Structure formats: C-alpha cells, structure tokens
Amino acid sequence: MSKAQQTKARIVQQAAEVFNQKGYAGSSVADIMQATGLKKGGIYNHFKSKDELAVAAFDYAVSLMSQKVWSAVKTKRNAIERLQALVSSYLAYIETPPIVGGCPILNTAIEADDTDSPLRDRAIAAINNWRNLIVRIINKGIKKGEIPATIEPDTVATIIICNIEGAIMMSQLEKNPVHLERAIAHLQKYIQNSLA
C-alpha cells in the first residue's frame, strides 16, 4: 500500500468514528481535521467532498460490523447455530464495539431517513445485506430440514434486526448494556423455540 493509500485509509478510519459519533450534519471539516491531524487540503487531496468522505467512512464502518458478524457465522454449519451466532456476535458491542458511537447503520438511517442522499442509499443497502444474510441462512435451513418450511424468512429477519437495533440504541442512549443483553437473550430463545 502506497503512502497516499495509507493516508486515505487513515482518513476514512478516523472520519468514520467522527461521523458515527456526531452524525454527518453534526460533523464539520474542522472535526475531521482535528481527528486526522491533517489540514483541509490534505483531506480534500483524497476526497472531492465531505459527501464522498462520508460514504467511504460509512462503508468502512459497516465493513467492520460485517466482518465481526461473518466471522461468528461462518464457523457454524447448522442454520439454528448460524442464527444464534449472528445474534450473539452483537454482544461484542458491549465490550469491544467495532466502531465507537453505536451502530453506523442505525445512526445513518436515523439521520438520513428523510433525505434523498447517497448515505441513505448506503444505509438501505446495508440493512438489505443484513436481511439477505438472515434470509439465506433460513432458506438453506428450510432446504436441509433444520427449520420448518412454515417459517417466513423475511419476518424472522425483521424481528432479529429490529430487536438488535432497538437494543443497541437503548444501550447507547442509557450507557447501559442490559438492553442489548436482554434482547439477545430473548432472540436466542426465539430462535431455539420458534425456528428449531
């Protein structure tokens, strides 16, 4: 990796934390400059605009989340175990969040839900990727006879995502991990009792 590529990657990493904590609208170029130690020209040498940087930072933050989830899921073979591993992977948000400031998908979705912007499009794509992963796991489990054919995969995906995102939000807001712990415990029972 060249020095320019390393600098660009560092800008993205540090900007991701700023945007995830302060939001896109609440983050100024001065905030990014302070976080990176670069001058405005140093940042805009790598990115044409704050929008371009925000999209790159969001993609980076989501990739960190996806890596944590996938590393937990890929070690399991049974659909029920894969769903439980997916859900449990979010317990890491309590001790070692992939990025500070809560879930970047939730944060961006809340900020961009009333806009027509690249960030809103990215948040939609990230949620759809998460939902599609859950649906694929369930469909494969149905085909293998691990999950009853009566289960509606999209419904299960909505239940899992909404529980996790709501619990992350409550835990972040109150600075109390109990909400996420409760939601994950509930989802584990739901997966075991309703899908197995």
MORAVEN-V242835 format. One record per pair of residues at least 4 apart in sequence whose C-alpha atoms are under 7 Angstrom apart, sorted by the first residue. I is the first residue (numbers start at 0). J is the second residue. D is the distance in whole Angstrom. If there is no record, write none. Layout:
# MORAVEN-V242835
i: (I:I)
j: (J:J)
d: (D:D)
This chain:
# MORAVEN-V242835
i: (0:0:1:2:3:4:5:6:7:7:8:9:10:10:11:11:11:11:12:12:13:13:13:14:14:14:15:15:15:15:16:16:16:17:17:17:18:18:18:19:19:19:20:20:21:21:22:26:27:28:29:30:31:32:32:32:32:37:37:38:39:40:42:43:43:46:46:47:48:49:50:51:52:53:54:54:55:56:57:57:58:59:60:60:60:61:61:62:63:63:64:64:65:66:67:67:68:68:68:69:71:71:71:72:72:72:75:75:76:77:78:78:78:78:78:79:79:79:80:81:82:83:83:84:86:87:90:91:91:92:93:101:101:102:103:104:104:104:105:105:106:107:107:107:108:108:108:111:111:112:114:115:116:117:118:119:120:121:122:123:124:125:126:127:128:129:130:130:131:132:133:133:134:134:134:134:135:136:137:137:138:138:139:140:140:140:141:141:141:141:145:146:146:147:151:152:153:154:155:156:157:158:159:159:160:161:162:162:163:163:163:164:165:166:166:166:166:167:167:168:169:169:170:170:170:170:170:170:171:176:177:178:179:180:181:182:183:184:185:186:187:188:189:190:190:191)
j: (4:5:5:6:7:8:9:10:11:45:12:13:14:35:15:52:55:56:16:56:17:34:35:18:31:56:19:56:57:60:20:98:99:21:26:31:22:23:26:100:103:106:99:100:25:26:26:30:31:32:33:34:35:36:37:38:39:41:42:42:43:44:46:47:48:51:52:51:52:53:54:55:56:57:58:118:59:60:61:103:62:63:64:98:103:65:103:66:67:97:68:97:69:70:71:88:72:85:88:73:84:85:88:81:84:85:80:81:81:81:82:136:137:140:145:83:190:195:84:85:86:87:187:88:183:183:180:95:96:96:176:167:171:106:107:108:122:125:109:164:110:111:118:122:112:119:122:118:119:119:119:119:120:121:122:123:124:125:126:127:128:129:130:131:132:133:134:156:135:136:137:156:138:152:153:156:139:140:141:152:142:152:143:144:145:146:145:146:147:148:195:194:195:194:155:156:157:158:159:160:161:162:163:186:164:165:166:182:167:179:182:168:169:170:178:179:182:171:179:172:173:178:174:175:176:177:178:179:175:180:181:182:183:184:185:186:187:188:189:190:191:192:193:194:195:195)
d: (6:6:6:6:6:6:6:6:6:6:6:6:6:6:6:7:6:5:7:7:7:6:6:6:6:6:6:4:6:6:6:6:6:6:7:7:5:5:6:5:6:7:7:5:5:6:6:6:7:6:6:6:6:5:5:6:6:6:7:7:6:6:6:6:7:6:6:6:6:6:6:6:6:6:6:6:6:6:6:7:6:6:7:7:6:6:7:6:7:6:6:6:6:6:7:7:6:6:6:6:6:6:6:5:6:6:6:5:7:6:6:6:6:5:7:6:7:7:6:6:6:6:6:6:6:7:7:5:6:4:6:7:6:6:6:6:6:7:6:7:6:6:7:6:5:6:6:7:5:6:7:7:6:6:6:6:6:6:6:6:6:6:6:6:6:7:6:5:6:6:6:6:6:5:6:6:6:6:6:6:6:7:6:6:5:5:6:5:6:6:7:6:5:7:7:6:6:6:6:6:6:6:6:7:6:6:6:6:6:7:7:6:6:6:5:5:6:6:6:6:6:6:5:5:5:7:5:6:7:6:6:6:6:6:6:6:6:6:6:6:6:6:5:5:7:5)
